[in-house]
Amino acid sequence: MRVVEGDLKACPFCGSKNIVIDTCHDLEDCENFERCEDTGYYSAVCNGNDGGCGASTGYKPTIKAAVEAWNRREN
């Protein structure tokens, strides 16, 4: 799990500042990890395991793109 402190706005839905960025492989809780390739795509997610709501950006090709997608929204 990658935490990008200071670069991410608070969640527009719940206000949490506990936003993490990680790959599809590490975020998805699926039964078929052995068949799940680590594609290198990233998503910014409001950490639902630590008081957040689970809102996310969808998958982006770079960490920078995930940060930009998270920060680009109307409040």
N, C-alpha and C positions, 0 to 999 in steps of 0.2 A: 504494500500500500504506500502510495506516495502522497504526502501532504505538502501542498504548496502554500505556505503561510504568507500572508500579506499580499498575494497576487490575486486572490479570489474574493469577489463580493460575497456578502452573506446570502443565504438562500432566499429567493423572492417569495417562497411559499410559507416557510416556517421561521425564517430569521436566523437559523443556525449558521454559525461560522465554521462549523466542523465539516469542511468540504475536502474530499480526497480525490485523487486522480490515480487511476490504475488501468491496467490492460483488461481486455475482454476475458482473457484466460484467468486472471486473478480475481475479477469481480463476479463472474457468473458462477452460481452455485448449481452446477449441472452434474449429472451422474456419469457423463461420458468424457471426463477430462483427458483420458488417454487418447481420444479421437479429436480433441479440441486443440487445434494448432494455436500457438502463441503468435497471433498475427501482428502484434505491435500497435494495434489501434487502442486509443485511450478515451476514457470517459471521465468527466468531472461529476461527482456524485455527492449529494448531501447525505452524510453518513447516518443511515438508518439504524446502525448498530450502536450508535452513541448519541442518541437524542435527536437526530435529524429525521427528515421525512422521506428520504430516498429519491428525491427529484434528481434527474440527471440530464446530461447534454446529448446522449447518444454517443456513438463512437466516432472519433476523429483520428486522422493519421499521425498526429504529433501531440505531445503534451501542450505545446504552445497553442495549437488549434483548439484543444479542449478548454484551456483557460480562456481564450478569446470567445468561444461559444458560450461558456458559463457567464462571462461578464457582459455579454451582448444581449440584453433583454430589457423590457420595460418593467419598472417597479410600480 
